[in-house]
């Protein structure tokens, strides 16, 4: 890890930002650590929980429109 002052950051901002691609850079103000420049990491997307093609195999299939079931259920109330 590299430590630099605000003055150094101000003088060569582009350099330090590019340097932070590979290793974090700590910025200090009068010797006190105040910030860290670090590489931006893209979040990884989790694998799909459900294989949608396989899901169709185990989902019940009906030739009746689902609105019929819903209407019958609501009429009972």
Backbone atoms as SQL, in Angstrom:
CREATE TABLE atoms (id INTEGER PRIMARY KEY, chain TEXT, resi INTEGER, resn TEXT, atom TEXT, x REAL, y REAL, z REAL);
INSERT INTO atoms VALUES
  (1, 'A', 1, 'UNK', 'N', 0.836, -1.170, 0.000),
  (2, 'A', 1, 'UNK', 'CA', 0.000, 0.000, 0.000),
  (3, 'A', 1, 'UNK', 'C', 0.886, 1.241, 0.000),
  (4, 'A', 2, 'UNK', 'N', 0.514, 2.205, -0.805),
  (5, 'A', 2, 'UNK', 'CA', 1.256, 3.463, -0.897),
  (6, 'A', 2, 'UNK', 'C', 0.507, 4.529, -0.116),
  (7, 'A', 3, 'UNK', 'N', 1.232, 5.389, 0.587),
  (8, 'A', 3, 'UNK', 'CA', 0.636, 6.487, 1.346),
  (9, 'A', 3, 'UNK', 'C', 1.118, 7.803, 0.751),
  (10, 'A', 4, 'UNK', 'N', 0.165, 8.694, 0.460),
  (11, 'A', 4, 'UNK', 'CA', 0.500, 10.002, -0.113),
  (12, 'A', 4, 'UNK', 'C', -0.259, 11.095, 0.643),
  (13, 'A', 5, 'UNK', 'N', 0.211, 12.314, 0.492),
  (14, 'A', 5, 'UNK', 'CA', -0.461, 13.455, 1.126),
  (15, 'A', 5, 'UNK', 'C', -1.497, 14.045, 0.160),
  (16, 'A', 6, 'UNK', 'N', -2.356, 14.901, 0.685),
  (17, 'A', 6, 'UNK', 'CA', -3.330, 15.584, -0.171),
  (18, 'A', 6, 'UNK', 'C', -2.606, 16.413, -1.229),
  (19, 'A', 7, 'UNK', 'N', -1.508, 17.033, -0.834),
  (20, 'A', 7, 'UNK', 'CA', -0.732, 17.857, -1.764),
  (21, 'A', 7, 'UNK', 'C', -0.225, 17.011, -2.928),
  (22, 'A', 8, 'UNK', 'N', 0.295, 15.810, -2.629),
  (23, 'A', 8, 'UNK', 'CA', 0.765, 14.912, -3.687),
  (24, 'A', 8, 'UNK', 'C', -0.393, 14.471, -4.581),
  (25, 'A', 9, 'UNK', 'N', -1.543, 14.190, -3.957),
  (26, 'A', 9, 'UNK', 'CA', -2.719, 13.786, -4.733),
  (27, 'A', 9, 'UNK', 'C', -3.153, 14.919, -5.660),
  (28, 'A', 10, 'UNK', 'N', -3.182, 16.121, -5.141),
  (29, 'A', 10, 'UNK', 'CA', -3.587, 17.283, -5.928),
  (30, 'A', 10, 'UNK', 'C', -2.641, 17.497, -7.116),
  (31, 'A', 11, 'UNK', 'N', -1.359, 17.338, -6.885),
  (32, 'A', 11, 'UNK', 'CA', -0.358, 17.595, -7.926),
  (33, 'A', 11, 'UNK', 'C', -0.405, 16.555, -9.050),
  (34, 'A', 12, 'UNK', 'N', -0.731, 15.300, -8.719),
  (35, 'A', 12, 'UNK', 'CA', -0.674, 14.224, -9.719),
  (36, 'A', 12, 'UNK', 'C', -1.885, 13.290, -9.586),
  (37, 'A', 13, 'UNK', 'N', -3.064, 13.864, -9.601),
  (38, 'A', 13, 'UNK', 'CA', -4.280, 13.080, -9.380),
  (39, 'A', 13, 'UNK', 'C', -4.394, 11.903, -10.350),
  (40, 'A', 14, 'UNK', 'N', -4.244, 12.159, -11.630),
  (41, 'A', 14, 'UNK', 'CA', -4.361, 11.092, -12.635),
  (42, 'A', 14, 'UNK', 'C', -3.405, 9.945, -12.376),
  (43, 'A', 15, 'UNK', 'N', -2.179, 10.280, -12.044),
  (44, 'A', 15, 'UNK', 'CA', -1.176, 9.251, -11.756),
  (45, 'A', 15, 'UNK', 'C', -1.618, 8.355, -10.609),
  (46, 'A', 16, 'UNK', 'N', -2.071, 8.982, -9.504),
  (47, 'A', 16, 'UNK', 'CA', -2.431, 8.193, -8.323),
  (48, 'A', 16, 'UNK', 'C', -3.708, 7.385, -8.542),
  (49, 'A', 17, 'UNK', 'N', -4.637, 7.935, -9.308),
  (50, 'A', 17, 'UNK', 'CA', -5.862, 7.175, -9.605),
  (51, 'A', 17, 'UNK', 'C', -5.524, 5.958, -10.448),
  (52, 'A', 18, 'UNK', 'N', -4.657, 6.122, -11.436),
  (53, 'A', 18, 'UNK', 'CA', -4.252, 4.971, -12.246),
  (54, 'A', 18, 'UNK', 'C', -3.449, 3.975, -11.416),
  (55, 'A', 19, 'UNK', 'N', -2.632, 4.464, -10.500),
  (56, 'A', 19, 'UNK', 'CA', -1.859, 3.567, -9.633),
  (57, 'A', 19, 'UNK', 'C', -2.773, 2.748, -8.727),
  (58, 'A', 20, 'UNK', 'N', -3.916, 3.319, -8.379),
  (59, 'A', 20, 'UNK', 'CA', -4.855, 2.622, -7.493),
  (60, 'A', 20, 'UNK', 'C', -5.556, 1.461, -8.187),
  (61, 'A', 21, 'UNK', 'N', -5.371, 1.316, -9.495),
  (62, 'A', 21, 'UNK', 'CA', -5.938, 0.155, -10.193),
  (63, 'A', 21, 'UNK', 'C', -5.357, -1.152, -9.663),
  (64, 'A', 22, 'UNK', 'N', -4.103, -1.101, -9.251),
  (65, 'A', 22, 'UNK', 'CA', -3.428, -2.338, -8.852),
  (66, 'A', 22, 'UNK', 'C', -3.218, -2.459, -7.349),
  (67, 'A', 23, 'UNK', 'N', -3.081, -1.329, -6.658),
  (68, 'A', 23, 'UNK', 'CA', -2.842, -1.377, -5.217),
  (69, 'A', 23, 'UNK', 'C', -3.510, -0.173, -4.546),
  (70, 'A', 24, 'UNK', 'N', -4.098, -0.353, -3.394),
  (71, 'A', 24, 'UNK', 'CA', -4.729, 0.785, -2.711),
  (72, 'A', 24, 'UNK', 'C', -3.729, 1.893, -2.390),
  (73, 'A', 25, 'UNK', 'N', -4.214, 3.138, -2.454),
  (74, 'A', 25, 'UNK', 'CA', -3.401, 4.306, -2.145),
  (75, 'A', 25, 'UNK', 'C', -4.094, 5.036, -0.987),
  (76, 'A', 26, 'UNK', 'N', -3.384, 5.220, 0.119),
  (77, 'A', 26, 'UNK', 'CA', -3.937, 5.913, 1.275),
  (78, 'A', 26, 'UNK', 'C', -3.580, 7.390, 1.176),
  (79, 'A', 27, 'UNK', 'N', -4.579, 8.253, 1.376),
  (80, 'A', 27, 'UNK', 'CA', -4.374, 9.701, 1.329),
  (81, 'A', 27, 'UNK', 'C', -4.383, 10.213, 2.764),
  (82, 'A', 28, 'UNK', 'N', -3.374, 11.051, 3.083),
  (83, 'A', 28, 'UNK', 'CA', -3.271, 11.600, 4.437),
  (84, 'A', 28, 'UNK', 'C', -3.397, 13.115, 4.426),
  (85, 'A', 29, 'UNK', 'N', -3.848, 13.649, 5.552),
  (86, 'A', 29, 'UNK', 'CA', -3.904, 15.096, 5.769),
  (87, 'A', 29, 'UNK', 'C', -3.128, 15.369, 7.053),
  (88, 'A', 30, 'UNK', 'N', -1.947, 15.958, 6.895),
  (89, 'A', 30, 'UNK', 'CA', -1.056, 16.229, 8.030),
  (90, 'A', 30, 'UNK', 'C', -0.779, 14.972, 8.847),
  (91, 'A', 31, 'UNK', 'N', -0.538, 13.864, 8.124),
  (92, 'A', 31, 'UNK', 'CA', -0.179, 12.611, 8.779),
  (93, 'A', 31, 'UNK', 'C', -1.354, 11.744, 9.209),
  (94, 'A', 32, 'UNK', 'N', -2.582, 12.260, 9.134),
  (95, 'A', 32, 'UNK', 'CA', -3.775, 11.497, 9.522),
  (96, 'A', 32, 'UNK', 'C', -4.390, 10.867, 8.270),
  (97, 'A', 33, 'UNK', 'N', -4.629, 9.560, 8.318),
  (98, 'A', 33, 'UNK', 'CA', -5.256, 8.872, 7.189),
  (99, 'A', 33, 'UNK', 'C', -6.695, 9.355, 7.056),
  (100, 'A', 34, 'UNK', 'N', -7.049, 9.813, 5.837),
  (101, 'A', 34, 'UNK', 'CA', -8.405, 10.335, 5.639),
  (102, 'A', 34, 'UNK', 'C', -9.166, 9.648, 4.510),
  (103, 'A', 35, 'UNK', 'N', -8.463, 9.008, 3.593),
  (104, 'A', 35, 'UNK', 'CA', -9.155, 8.373, 2.473),
  (105, 'A', 35, 'UNK', 'C', -8.291, 7.271, 1.884),
  (106, 'A', 36, 'UNK', 'N', -8.943, 6.408, 1.120),
  (107, 'A', 36, 'UNK', 'CA', -8.235, 5.351, 0.410),
  (108, 'A', 36, 'UNK', 'C', -8.734, 5.304, -1.020),
  (109, 'A', 37, 'UNK', 'N', -7.826, 5.301, -1.965),
  (110, 'A', 37, 'UNK', 'CA', -8.157, 5.046, -3.360),
  (111, 'A', 37, 'UNK', 'C', -7.924, 3.569, -3.588),
  (112, 'A', 38, 'UNK', 'N', -8.920, 2.886, -4.119),
  (113, 'A', 38, 'UNK', 'CA', -8.757, 1.455, -4.343),
  (114, 'A', 38, 'UNK', 'C', -9.419, 1.059, -5.651),
  (115, 'A', 39, 'UNK', 'N', -9.033, -0.083, -6.208),
  (116, 'A', 39, 'UNK', 'CA', -9.603, -0.501, -7.484),
  (117, 'A', 39, 'UNK', 'C', -11.116, -0.694, -7.378),
  (118, 'A', 40, 'UNK', 'N', -11.800, -0.336, -8.452),
  (119, 'A', 40, 'UNK', 'CA', -13.238, -0.584, -8.514),
  (120, 'A', 40, 'UNK', 'C', -13.439, -1.999, -9.033),
  (121, 'A', 41, 'UNK', 'N', -14.157, -2.792, -8.274),
  (122, 'A', 41, 'UNK', 'CA', -14.422, -4.166, -8.670),
  (123, 'A', 41, 'UNK', 'C', -15.880, -4.286, -9.060),
  (124, 'A', 42, 'UNK', 'N', -16.128, -4.804, -10.250),
  (125, 'A', 42, 'UNK', 'CA', -17.494, -5.023, -10.695),
  (126, 'A', 42, 'UNK', 'C', -18.109, -6.136, -9.854),
  (127, 'A', 43, 'UNK', 'N', -19.321, -5.926, -9.378),
  (128, 'A', 43, 'UNK', 'CA', -19.958, -6.987, -8.611),
  (129, 'A', 43, 'UNK', 'C', -20.207, -8.205, -9.503),
  (130, 'A', 44, 'UNK', 'N', -19.989, -9.363, -8.958),
  (131, 'A', 44, 'UNK', 'CA', -20.232, -10.579, -9.725),
  (132, 'A', 44, 'UNK', 'C', -21.703, -10.943, -9.612),
  (133, 'A', 45, 'UNK', 'N', -22.261, -11.354, -10.707),
  (134, 'A', 45, 'UNK', 'CA', -23.668, -11.754, -10.709),
  (135, 'A', 45, 'UNK', 'C', -23.771, -13.198, -10.261),
  (136, 'A', 46, 'UNK', 'N', -24.684, -13.481, -9.340),
  (137, 'A', 46, 'UNK', 'CA', -24.833, -14.866, -8.901),
  (138, 'A', 46, 'UNK', 'C', -25.405, -15.718, -10.022),
  (139, 'A', 47, 'UNK', 'N', -25.089, -16.974, -9.980),
  (140, 'A', 47, 'UNK', 'CA', -25.634, -17.901, -10.961),
  (141, 'A', 47, 'UNK', 'C', -27.146, -17.964, -10.789),
  (142, 'A', 48, 'UNK', 'N', -27.824, -18.241, -11.869),
  (143, 'A', 48, 'UNK', 'CA', -29.281, -18.327, -11.810),
  (144, 'A', 48, 'UNK', 'C', -29.698, -19.407, -10.812),
  (145, 'A', 49, 'UNK', 'N', -30.633, -19.064, -9.971),
  (146, 'A', 49, 'UNK', 'CA', -31.108, -20.010, -8.967),
  (147, 'A', 49, 'UNK', 'C', -31.997, -21.068, -9.618),
  (148, 'A', 50, 'UNK', 'N', -32.754, -20.651, -10.600),
  (149, 'A', 50, 'UNK', 'CA', -33.675, -21.571, -11.265),
  (150, 'A', 50, 'UNK', 'C', -33.309, -21.670, -12.733),
  (151, 'A', 51, 'UNK', 'N', -33.207, -22.874, -13.215),
  (152, 'A', 51, 'UNK', 'CA', -33.019, -23.106, -14.635),
  (153, 'A', 51, 'UNK', 'C', -34.412, -23.047, -15.256),
  (154, 'A', 52, 'UNK', 'N', -34.715, -21.961, -15.963),
  (155, 'A', 52, 'UNK', 'CA', -36.079, -21.728, -16.437),
  (156, 'A', 52, 'UNK', 'C', -36.530, -22.779, -17.431),
  (157, 'A', 53, 'UNK', 'N', -35.623, -23.335, -18.211),
  (158, 'A', 53, 'UNK', 'CA', -36.027, -24.385, -19.144),
  (159, 'A', 53, 'UNK', 'C', -36.442, -25.636, -18.376),
  (160, 'A', 54, 'UNK', 'N', -35.710, -25.973, -17.324),
  (161, 'A', 54, 'UNK', 'CA', -36.053, -27.142, -16.518),
  (162, 'A', 54, 'UNK', 'C', -37.315, -26.885, -15.697),
  (163, 'A', 55, 'UNK', 'N', -37.555, -25.627, -15.357),
  (164, 'A', 55, 'UNK', 'CA', -38.721, -25.283, -14.537),
  (165, 'A', 55, 'UNK', 'C', -40.016, -25.660, -15.245),
  (166, 'A', 56, 'UNK', 'N', -40.064, -25.504, -16.552),
  (167, 'A', 56, 'UNK', 'CA', -41.270, -25.826, -17.304),
  (168, 'A', 56, 'UNK', 'C', -41.620, -27.306, -17.194),
  (169, 'A', 57, 'UNK', 'N', -40.633, -28.154, -16.964),
  (170, 'A', 57, 'UNK', 'CA', -40.873, -29.591, -16.873),
  (171, 'A', 57, 'UNK', 'C', -41.644, -29.962, -15.610),
  (172, 'A', 58, 'UNK', 'N', -41.413, -29.259, -14.505),
  (173, 'A', 58, 'UNK', 'CA', -42.064, -29.638, -13.258),
  (174, 'A', 58, 'UNK', 'C', -43.217, -28.730, -12.866),
  (175, 'A', 59, 'UNK', 'N', -43.496, -27.712, -13.670),
  (176, 'A', 59, 'UNK', 'CA', -44.646, -26.854, -13.397),
  (177, 'A', 59, 'UNK', 'C', -45.908, -27.531, -13.914),
  (178, 'A', 60, 'UNK', 'N', -46.991, -27.486, -13.135),
  (179, 'A', 60, 'UNK', 'CA', -48.227, -28.106, -13.611),
  (180, 'A', 60, 'UNK', 'C', -48.755, -27.372, -14.849),
  (181, 'A', 61, 'UNK', 'N', -49.330, -28.135, -15.734),
  (182, 'A', 61, 'UNK', 'CA', -49.865, -27.587, -16.966),
  (183, 'A', 61, 'UNK', 'C', -51.365, -27.829, -16.975),
  (184, 'A', 62, 'UNK', 'N', -52.115, -26.816, -17.350),
  (185, 'A', 62, 'UNK', 'CA', -53.559, -26.937, -17.407),
  (186, 'A', 62, 'UNK', 'C', -54.057, -26.263, -18.673),
  (187, 'A', 63, 'UNK', 'N', -55.103, -26.833, -19.245),
  (188, 'A', 63, 'UNK', 'CA', -55.679, -26.236, -20.450),
  (189, 'A', 63, 'UNK', 'C', -56.703, -25.164, -20.104),
  (190, 'A', 64, 'UNK', 'N', -57.054, -25.031, -18.806),
  (191, 'A', 64, 'UNK', 'CA', -58.038, -24.055, -18.358),
  (192, 'A', 64, 'UNK', 'C', -57.318, -22.758, -18.004),
  (193, 'A', 65, 'UNK', 'N', -57.940, -21.653, -18.378),
  (194, 'A', 65, 'UNK', 'CA', -57.379, -20.342, -18.080),
  (195, 'A', 65, 'UNK', 'C', -57.363, -20.124, -16.565),
  (196, 'A', 66, 'UNK', 'N', -56.304, -19.560, -16.033),
  (197, 'A', 66, 'UNK', 'CA', -56.179, -19.357, -14.593),
  (198, 'A', 66, 'UNK', 'C', -57.230, -18.401, -14.044),
  (199, 'A', 67, 'UNK', 'N', -57.785, -17.532, -14.892),
  (200, 'A', 67, 'UNK', 'CA', -58.819, -16.618, -14.404),
  (201, 'A', 67, 'UNK', 'C', -60.058, -17.367, -13.957),
  (202, 'A', 68, 'UNK', 'N', -60.299, -18.541, -14.528),
  (203, 'A', 68, 'UNK', 'CA', -61.446, -19.366, -14.117),
  (204, 'A', 68, 'UNK', 'C', -61.254, -19.802, -12.675),
  (205, 'A', 69, 'UNK', 'N', -60.070, -20.289, -12.339),
  (206, 'A', 69, 'UNK', 'CA', -59.780, -20.722, -10.974),
  (207, 'A', 69, 'UNK', 'C', -59.898, -19.565, -9.989),
  (208, 'A', 70, 'UNK', 'N', -59.387, -18.418, -10.361),
  (209, 'A', 70, 'UNK', 'CA', -59.420, -17.252, -9.476),
  (210, 'A', 70, 'UNK', 'C', -60.860, -16.800, -9.251),
  (211, 'A', 71, 'UNK', 'N', -61.652, -16.745, -10.348),
  (212, 'A', 71, 'UNK', 'CA', -63.044, -16.325, -10.215),
  (213, 'A', 71, 'UNK', 'C', -63.833, -17.282, -9.335),
  (214, 'A', 72, 'UNK', 'N', -63.620, -18.591, -9.503),
  (215, 'A', 72, 'UNK', 'CA', -64.329, -19.589, -8.684),
  (216, 'A', 72, 'UNK', 'C', -63.942, -19.437, -7.217),
  (217, 'A', 73, 'UNK', 'N', -62.673, -19.161, -6.963),
  (218, 'A', 73, 'UNK', 'CA', -62.209, -19.012, -5.593),
  (219, 'A', 73, 'UNK', 'C', -62.833, -17.776, -4.943),
  (220, 'A', 74, 'UNK', 'N', -62.964, -16.697, -5.691),
  (221, 'A', 74, 'UNK', 'CA', -63.507, -15.460, -5.142),
  (222, 'A', 74, 'UNK', 'C', -65.028, -15.528, -4.961),
  (223, 'A', 75, 'UNK', 'N', -65.697, -16.309, -5.786),
  (224, 'A', 75, 'UNK', 'CA', -67.158, -16.438, -5.662),
  (225, 'A', 75, 'UNK', 'C', -67.547, -17.131, -4.367),
  (226, 'A', 76, 'UNK', 'N', -66.662, -17.919, -3.803),
  (227, 'A', 76, 'UNK', 'CA', -66.949, -18.641, -2.577),
  (228, 'A', 76, 'UNK', 'C', -66.920, -17.742, -1.345),
  (229, 'A', 77, 'UNK', 'N', -66.499, -16.534, -1.450),
  (230, 'A', 77, 'UNK', 'CA', -66.404, -15.637, -0.305),
  (231, 'A', 77, 'UNK', 'C', -67.667, -14.888, -0.046);
